[in-house]
Amino acid sequence: MGNPLYVSEGELSADEVLAVLNEGRHVIVETEFLGSEHEVTLRWDGETYYCDTPTQLHRHEAEAEMRRCLEQQGYSEEGATE
């Protein structure tokens, strides 16, 4: 596993995030929630994708599910709100 990639919320597209995850690297997304800054760790273990938030661990079995999560949560460029 390589060094994690640190990005701001919405900095990368879902395709870019997934490409980094599929290389075996983690993506750390710096995000704001209720006025506080948090880090969300995104990773893939070769079978399951994970979104580790400060309050919950989401698991996704398929790349399409992970893409939907990235977009719905605003972690990727397509889902980010400005």
C-alpha positions in Angstrom: 0.0 0.0 0.0 1.3 3.5 -0.9 1.0 6.7 1.0 -2.6 7.9 1.5 -3.7 10.7 -0.8 -5.1 13.7 1.1 -7.8 15.7 -0.7 -10.5 18.3 0.0 -14.1 17.3 -0.4 -15.1 17.5 -4.1 -11.5 17.9 -5.3 -11.5 14.7 -7.3 -14.1 13.0 -9.5 -15.5 9.7 -8.5 -13.5 8.1 -11.3 -10.3 9.6 -9.9 -11.0 8.5 -6.3 -11.8 5.0 -7.5 -8.6 4.8 -9.6 -6.5 5.7 -6.5 -8.4 3.2 -4.3 -8.0 0.4 -7.0 -4.3 1.1 -6.9 -4.4 0.0 -3.3 -4.0 3.5 -1.8 -6.2 5.1 0.8 -7.9 8.5 0.1 -8.3 10.8 3.1 -11.1 13.4 2.4 -11.0 16.5 4.5 -14.6 17.6 4.9 -16.7 19.9 7.1 -19.7 18.7 9.1 -21.7 20.8 11.5 -19.1 23.5 11.5 -16.2 21.2 12.4 -13.5 19.7 10.1 -13.3 15.9 9.8 -11.4 13.3 7.9 -13.1 10.5 6.0 -10.9 7.6 5.1 -11.8 5.8 1.8 -10.2 2.4 1.1 -10.5 -0.9 -0.8 -9.2 -4.2 0.4 -9.4 -6.0 -2.9 -13.0 -7.1 -2.2 -14.8 -4.4 -0.3 -14.8 -0.6 -0.4 -14.9 1.3 2.9 -15.9 4.8 3.9 -14.6 5.3 7.5 -16.3 8.5 8.8 -16.0 9.9 12.3 -19.3 8.3 13.3 -19.8 5.2 11.1 -18.0 2.7 8.8 -19.8 2.2 5.5 -19.1 -1.0 3.4 -19.7 -1.3 -0.3 -19.4 -4.6 -2.1 -19.4 -3.2 -5.6 -17.6 -0.3 -7.3 -21.0 1.1 -8.4 -22.1 1.2 -4.8 -18.9 3.1 -3.8 -19.4 5.5 -6.7 -22.9 6.3 -5.6 -21.7 6.9 -2.0 -19.0 9.2 -3.2 -21.5 11.3 -5.1 -24.3 11.2 -2.5 -22.0 12.2 0.3 -20.2 14.9 -1.7 -16.8 13.3 -1.4 -16.3 13.4 -5.1 -16.5 16.4 -7.5 -19.9 15.4 -8.9 -21.6 15.3 -5.5 -19.9 18.3 -3.9 -21.9 21.3 -2.9 -20.4 24.8 -3.0 
